[in-house]
Amino acid sequence: MKTITITTEFIKLQDLLKFANLVETGGEAKERIQSGEATVNGEVCTMRGKKIRPGDDVVFQGEHYTVAYAD
């Protein structure tokens, strides 16, 4: 599982994919999320604005990602 460090309360799913360099553009993130390629906590998520908080498990392209607050 890869951990992405954030400095805010949450990060939107589409922004997580861009921030982690998993997609090239926001448009690509939108398309891939809406086509059901991402899961959040074991369920397919098609909401690109889904708030991801520490402890959430995001799976994209077979890899697991979570977020953690910066110290």
WOJO-V364652 format. One record per run of one state. SS is the DSSP state (alpha for helix, beta for strand, coil for the rest). FROM is the first residue (numbers start at 1). LEN is the number of residues. If there is no record, write none. Layout:
SS;FROM;LEN  SS;FROM;LEN
//
This chain:
coil;1;1  beta;2;5  coil;7;4  beta;11;2  alpha;13;7  coil;20;6  alpha;26;9  coil;35;3  beta;38;3  coil;41;2  beta;43;2  coil;45;6  beta;51;2  coil;53;5  beta;58;3  coil;61;2  beta;63;7  coil;70;2
//
